Amino acid sequence: MQEARIDILFPDHFSDYELIDCGGFEKLERFGRFITRRPEPKAIWAPSMPEGEWQQLAHATFRHATGAKSNPDERGTWSVKAGMPDRWPVSYRHSGLDMQLRCALTSFKHVGIFPEQAAQWDFIYAACRKLPRREAKVLNLFAYTGGASLAARAAGADVTHLDAIRQTVSWANENMQASGLDGIRWIVDDALKYVQRQQRRGARYSGIILDPPAYGRGPDGERWLLSEGLPELMRGVAGMLEGKGAFVVLNLYALGFSSVVCDTLVATTFGRPAQRESGELAVRDRFGKQLPLSVFTRFYRG
């Protein structure tokens, strides 16, 4: 058995993205041509640049209804400078992977891309290219705007993309078309219910990607709480995962969860995999400050 541990992964090949500065519970980021300023609860240190430079550089600034340090899931509004569009394109190109992704200013501070996930896109693309083409079936759960789905499809996999929000699935479809791809299967459903149905039907996948939120609602109001739902969901995933060479990618953004939690959950659900990598996904600003954003575990089944 071969195991490897990676403590921190960075999106080093994402030239259309840059974390310029972070601190004071905010982050200043460049997506393509435009710079956004958003709340970031993990940036507890002081920023490196003065406030005046932040104000000068930012094309769009987000504020929650009750202030920048409020609940990160609370709605808010964007203040934009002249010439800042509501939506704009960015590209991701690395080692044969070429994706076109749309950014947009949403009322929940997100812009449609989690740039730290670029390290996972590279892994998914490489993992799918290793699979025999006829066996490359990938399920992407909580799939958002589809970066991971596009990476798998670009590698030739048969991809099922599932999210509970119809508008987000439509956004992912736009990204697929902009990237010159086709054939992704779009599903609007509750992830746990879908996995349970698929397991009963005997469905099998050679790659499964999970990026569950801390809490949320399914399309019919189904309640999702990570600590309650994830163990059951992972048992369903284990029942659908193919044998040797199949892979799983698990990302967790919830505060209070660590990569050790991911590792232990994997070990108790799947046994000891043939190869496992785990740690944190982070971004690094111009001044060398590292901003951790997600914990992860990814592995191949032995």
C-alpha positions as CSV (number, residue, x, y, z in Angstrom):
1,M,0.0,0.0,0.0
2,Q,1.3,3.4,-0.9
3,E,0.1,6.5,0.9
4,A,1.1,10.1,0.5
5,R,0.1,13.2,2.4
6,I,0.0,16.7,1.0
7,D,-0.5,19.4,3.7
8,I,-1.4,22.4,1.4
9,L,-2.3,22.6,-2.3
10,F,-2.3,26.0,-4.1
11,P,-3.9,26.9,-7.5
12,D,-0.4,27.6,-8.9
13,H,-1.4,27.2,-12.6
14,F,-4.5,29.5,-12.6
15,S,-3.1,32.5,-14.4
16,D,-6.6,34.2,-14.6
17,Y,-6.8,34.2,-10.8
18,E,-4.8,36.1,-8.2
19,L,-5.2,36.7,-4.5
20,I,-3.8,40.2,-4.2
21,D,-4.1,40.7,-0.5
22,C,-6.1,39.4,2.5
23,G,-6.8,40.4,6.0
24,G,-9.2,42.3,8.2
25,F,-11.8,39.5,7.5
26,E,-11.6,40.4,3.7
27,K,-9.9,39.3,0.5
28,L,-8.9,41.2,-2.6
29,E,-8.9,39.0,-5.7
30,R,-8.4,39.3,-9.4
31,F,-10.6,37.1,-11.6
32,G,-9.5,37.7,-15.2
33,R,-9.5,41.5,-15.8
34,F,-11.6,42.4,-12.8
35,I,-10.8,42.7,-9.1
36,T,-13.3,41.9,-6.3
37,R,-13.3,42.7,-2.6
38,R,-15.2,40.2,-0.5
39,P,-15.7,39.1,3.2
40,E,-13.4,36.3,4.3
41,P,-13.9,35.1,7.9
42,K,-10.6,33.1,8.0
43,A,-8.5,36.2,7.2
44,I,-8.2,37.2,10.8
45,W,-4.8,39.0,10.4
46,A,-4.1,42.5,9.2
47,P,-3.9,43.2,5.5
48,S,-0.6,44.1,4.0
49,M,-1.9,47.0,1.8
50,P,-3.4,50.2,3.1
51,E,-7.2,50.7,2.8
52,G,-6.7,53.3,0.1
53,E,-5.1,50.8,-2.2
54,W,-7.9,48.3,-1.6
55,Q,-10.4,50.9,-2.6
56,Q,-8.5,52.0,-5.6
57,L,-8.0,48.5,-7.0
58,A,-11.4,46.9,-6.3
59,H,-13.8,47.1,-9.2
60,A,-16.6,45.5,-7.1
61,T,-17.0,45.4,-3.3
62,F,-19.4,43.1,-1.5
63,R,-21.0,43.9,1.9
64,H,-23.4,41.8,3.9
65,A,-26.6,43.5,5.0
66,T,-25.2,43.9,8.6
67,G,-21.6,44.3,7.8
68,A,-18.6,42.5,6.4
69,K,-18.0,40.3,9.4
70,S,-21.6,38.9,9.6
71,N,-22.8,35.4,8.8
72,P,-21.0,34.4,5.6
73,D,-24.2,32.9,4.1
74,E,-26.2,36.1,4.6
75,R,-27.2,37.9,1.5
76,G,-25.7,41.3,0.6
77,T,-25.0,43.7,-2.1
78,W,-22.2,44.7,-4.5
79,S,-20.9,48.2,-5.0
80,V,-19.4,48.5,-8.5
81,K,-17.3,51.0,-10.3
82,A,-18.1,52.2,-13.8
83,G,-17.3,49.5,-16.4
84,M,-17.6,46.6,-14.1
85,P,-19.9,44.0,-15.8
86,D,-22.4,41.7,-14.0
87,R,-20.7,38.7,-15.6
88,W,-17.4,38.1,-17.4
89,P,-15.3,35.1,-18.6
90,V,-12.1,33.6,-17.2
91,S,-10.0,30.7,-18.5
92,Y,-8.2,27.8,-16.9
93,R,-5.5,26.1,-18.9
94,H,-3.0,23.5,-17.7
95,S,-1.5,20.2,-19.0
96,G,-4.1,19.8,-21.7
97,L,-7.1,21.0,-19.7
98,D,-8.7,24.0,-21.3
99,M,-11.9,25.4,-19.6
100,Q,-13.8,28.6,-20.0
101,L,-15.7,29.7,-16.9
102,R,-18.2,32.5,-16.3
103,C,-17.9,34.7,-13.3
104,A,-20.9,36.7,-12.0
105,L,-21.7,38.9,-8.9
106,T,-24.2,36.9,-6.8
107,S,-26.1,38.1,-3.8
108,F,-24.2,35.5,-1.6
109,K,-20.8,37.1,-2.3
110,H,-19.7,34.2,-4.6
111,V,-18.6,34.8,-8.1
112,G,-19.2,31.3,-9.6
113,I,-15.6,30.0,-9.1
114,F,-13.8,28.6,-6.1
115,P,-10.2,29.1,-7.4
116,E,-8.5,26.9,-4.8
117,Q,-10.3,24.0,-6.5
118,A,-8.0,24.2,-9.5
119,A,-5.7,21.7,-7.8
120,Q,-8.6,19.3,-7.7
121,W,-9.5,19.9,-11.4
122,D,-6.0,18.9,-12.3
123,F,-6.2,15.7,-10.2
124,I,-9.7,14.8,-11.7
125,Y,-8.5,15.4,-15.2
126,A,-5.4,13.2,-14.7
127,A,-7.4,10.5,-12.9
128,C,-10.0,10.2,-15.6
129,R,-7.4,10.0,-18.3
130,K,-5.9,7.0,-16.5
131,L,-9.2,5.1,-16.7
132,P,-10.2,3.0,-19.7
133,R,-12.6,5.2,-21.7
134,R,-15.5,2.7,-21.5
135,E,-15.2,2.6,-17.7
136,A,-14.8,6.3,-17.0
137,K,-18.1,7.2,-15.4
138,V,-18.0,10.1,-12.9
139,L,-20.6,11.4,-10.5
140,N,-20.2,15.0,-9.3
141,L,-22.3,15.8,-6.2
142,F,-23.0,19.3,-4.9
143,A,-21.4,20.2,-8.3
144,Y,-22.1,24.0,-8.3
145,T,-21.0,25.7,-11.6
146,G,-19.2,22.6,-12.8
147,G,-15.4,23.1,-12.8
148,A,-14.8,19.5,-11.7
149,S,-17.5,18.2,-14.1
150,L,-15.8,20.0,-17.0
151,A,-12.4,18.6,-16.0
152,A,-13.7,15.0,-16.0
153,R,-15.6,15.5,-19.3
154,A,-12.6,17.1,-21.0
155,A,-10.7,13.8,-20.1
156,G,-13.3,11.8,-21.9
157,A,-15.4,10.6,-18.9
158,D,-19.2,10.0,-18.9
159,V,-20.2,12.7,-16.4
160,T,-23.3,13.1,-14.2
161,H,-23.5,16.6,-12.6
162,L,-25.9,17.0,-9.7
163,D,-26.8,20.1,-7.7
164,A,-30.0,21.1,-5.8
165,I,-30.2,24.6,-7.4
166,R,-31.6,24.7,-11.0
167,Q,-30.0,28.1,-11.8
168,T,-26.6,26.8,-10.8
169,V,-27.0,23.7,-13.0
170,S,-27.9,26.1,-15.9
171,W,-24.7,28.1,-15.2
172,A,-22.7,24.9,-15.3
173,N,-24.3,24.1,-18.7
174,E,-23.2,27.5,-20.0
175,N,-19.6,26.8,-18.8
176,M,-19.7,23.4,-20.7
177,Q,-20.8,25.1,-23.9
178,A,-18.2,27.9,-23.6
179,S,-15.5,25.3,-23.1
180,G,-16.4,23.5,-26.3
181,L,-17.7,20.4,-24.5
182,D,-21.0,18.5,-24.6
183,G,-22.7,15.4,-23.2
184,I,-22.7,16.1,-19.4
185,R,-25.8,14.7,-17.8
186,W,-27.5,17.4,-15.7
187,I,-29.5,16.5,-12.5
188,V,-31.4,18.8,-10.2
189,D,-32.0,16.7,-7.0
190,D,-31.1,16.1,-3.4
191,A,-27.7,14.4,-3.3
192,L,-28.5,11.9,-0.6
193,K,-31.8,10.8,-2.1
194,Y,-30.2,10.5,-5.5
195,V,-27.3,8.4,-4.2
196,Q,-29.7,6.1,-2.3
197,R,-31.8,5.6,-5.5
198,Q,-28.7,4.9,-7.6
199,Q,-27.3,2.4,-5.1
200,R,-30.6,0.5,-5.1
201,R,-30.5,0.4,-8.9
202,G,-26.9,-1.0,-8.9
203,A,-25.3,2.0,-10.5
204,R,-21.5,2.0,-10.5
205,Y,-19.0,4.9,-10.9
206,S,-15.2,5.0,-11.4
207,G,-15.0,8.5,-10.0
208,I,-17.1,10.3,-7.4
209,I,-16.6,13.9,-6.4
210,L,-18.3,15.5,-3.3
211,D,-18.2,19.1,-2.2
212,P,-21.0,19.3,0.4
213,P,-22.0,22.5,2.2
214,A,-22.2,22.8,6.0
215,Y,-26.0,23.1,5.6
216,G,-28.5,23.6,2.9
217,R,-31.8,22.6,1.3
218,G,-32.6,20.2,-1.5
219,P,-34.9,21.2,-4.4
220,D,-38.0,20.1,-2.4
221,G,-36.9,21.6,0.9
222,E,-34.9,18.6,2.1
223,R,-32.7,19.5,5.0
224,W,-29.0,18.9,4.8
225,L,-26.7,19.2,7.8
226,L,-23.1,18.1,7.1
227,S,-22.4,16.3,10.4
228,E,-25.6,14.3,10.1
229,G,-25.8,13.6,6.4
230,L,-22.2,13.1,5.4
231,P,-21.6,9.6,7.0
232,E,-24.7,8.2,5.4
233,L,-23.9,9.8,2.0
234,M,-20.3,8.3,2.1
235,R,-21.7,4.9,2.8
236,G,-23.9,5.2,-0.3
237,V,-20.9,6.4,-2.3
238,A,-18.9,3.4,-1.1
239,G,-21.6,1.1,-2.4
240,M,-21.4,2.6,-5.9
241,L,-17.6,3.0,-6.3
242,E,-16.0,0.6,-8.7
243,G,-12.9,-1.4,-7.8
244,K,-9.2,-0.9,-8.2
245,G,-8.3,2.4,-9.8
246,A,-11.6,4.2,-9.0
247,F,-11.2,7.5,-7.2
248,V,-13.0,9.7,-4.7
249,V,-12.5,13.5,-4.1
250,L,-14.0,14.9,-0.9
251,N,-13.9,18.7,-0.1
252,L,-15.2,20.2,3.1
253,Y,-15.5,24.0,3.6
254,A,-17.3,23.8,7.0
255,L,-15.5,25.5,9.9
256,G,-14.4,23.0,12.5
257,F,-13.8,20.1,10.1
258,S,-10.2,19.0,9.4
259,S,-8.4,16.7,7.0
260,V,-8.1,14.2,9.9
261,V,-11.9,14.1,10.0
262,C,-11.9,13.4,6.2
263,D,-9.2,10.7,6.6
264,T,-11.0,8.9,9.4
265,L,-14.3,9.0,7.6
266,V,-12.7,7.5,4.5
267,A,-10.9,4.8,6.5
268,T,-14.1,3.8,8.4
269,T,-16.2,3.8,5.2
270,F,-13.9,2.5,2.5
271,G,-11.1,0.8,4.4
272,R,-7.5,1.8,3.7
273,P,-7.1,3.0,0.1
274,A,-4.2,2.2,-2.1
275,Q,-3.2,5.9,-2.4
276,R,-4.5,8.8,-0.4
277,E,-3.7,12.5,-0.4
278,S,-5.2,14.9,2.2
279,G,-4.7,18.3,3.6
280,E,-5.9,21.8,2.9
281,L,-6.7,23.8,-0.3
282,A,-5.4,27.4,0.1
283,V,-4.4,30.5,-1.9
284,R,-1.4,32.7,-1.4
285,D,-1.4,36.5,-1.8
286,R,1.3,38.8,-3.2
287,F,2.9,39.1,0.3
288,G,3.2,35.4,0.9
289,K,0.3,35.2,3.4
290,Q,-1.5,31.8,3.0
291,L,-5.3,31.7,3.2
292,P,-6.7,28.2,3.9
293,L,-10.2,27.7,2.4
294,S,-11.0,24.0,2.3
295,V,-9.9,20.7,3.7
296,F,-9.8,17.6,1.4
297,T,-9.1,14.0,1.0
298,R,-8.8,12.3,-2.3
299,F,-7.8,8.6,-3.0
300,Y,-7.7,5.8,-5.4
301,R,-9.3,2.5,-4.4
302,G,-6.9,-0.4,-4.2
